[in-house]
Amino acid sequence: MNAAMTDSRLALENVRYAGTGGASRENRHHGFRPAFMDLETAAVYLARFADGRPAPFHLIDGLPDELVLSRDAAGRVAEIRPSVISGFEQDGRFYTRDEAAQALSLASAFS
């Protein structure tokens, strides 16, 4: 598996997927919600703020304790299990960032 997921890794993913539809700001108006999937369990978790409110972008701080590997001195989640990937949920289905980008690319080709 890859390295543990961190805020820095999420930031790099956002740069990588900018302009492709694989970033929250580009696909939310199509009904995609930022989410995470644990590849070991296939469980999907919507991105949430630490207080439980849905987040409009990927945050690791609101994920359940069973995914957390470490916290910083303030108690915020610092890293989560390497088996967890970021992506999106739409209509009950999880999409990887690549799949979301492809879905938006196909949708724009037919509009």
N, C-alpha and C positions, 0 to 999 in steps of 0.2 A: 504494500500500500504506500501511498504518498505520505508526505509529512502531515502533521496535524494542521487543521484549519485554524487560522488566526485572522485578526482584523487586517493585518498586512497582506495576507494572501488574498483576502476578499478584495482589497484595493487593487491589487495586481490583476485580478480577474476582471474587475470593472474596466480597467484600462484596456485589457486585451479584447473585451467584447464591446467596447464603445463603438457605436455606429452600426452594429450588426443586428440589433434586436435582442441580444443576449444580456442586456442590462436593464434594470428595473425601470429607469426613466423612459426607456424607449418602447417598452412593451406593456406597461400597466394599463394604458388606454385600450388594450386588446383583451383585458381580463386576466392577464398573468399576474400572479402574486408571488413575491419572493419567498422561497422555501428552501428547505434542506432535506436531503434523503440520506438515511443511514444505509449504506449498501449491504451491510451485514444482516439487517433485519427488514429492509424495504420500508421501514417506517418513514413517513413524511411529516415534517414539522414546518409550519408556517413561520416566517421570520416575525419575531416579536420584540418589543422593548422589554427591558428587565421587569417592568411592572405588569407584563402580560398583554398590553395593547398590541394590536397588529402593527407591524412596521412597514412603511412603504419601500423599504430597501433591505438588503441583507444585513443582519446583525447577529453575532453569535452570543451576545450577552443574555438574550431571552430564551435560549435553548434549555431543555430540561437537564437536571443534574446528571442523569445517567450518561450524557454525551460529553460532559465536561472533564477535561484532563487537568487543567490548572486554572487558577484565578490569580489576579494581581493583588497588590497590597490593599486595594480599596474593595476587594471582593468581586470585582467584575470578571467575567469569563475572559481568560487569556488565550486558551486554546481548547479545541474540541477534538474528538476522536478522528483519526485519519480516514476512517471509513465513511465519514460524512462529507457529502458534496453539496455545493450550492446549485440551485436551479430555480424552477418556478412551478407553481401549481395553477392549473386552469381547469375548471369543471371537473374536479376530482382526479385529474391526471397530473403526474409529475413529469416535468420536462427538464432535461439538462439545459445548460446555457446554449450548447450547440443546437439542440432540438428546438428550443424557443426561437433562436435566430433563424433556423431553417423554416419553421412554421411561418414566421413573419415575412420571410423572403418569398415563400410560396404564395402567401396571401396577397402581397403587393403585386406579384406577377399576374394575378388573376383579377385585380381590381382596376 
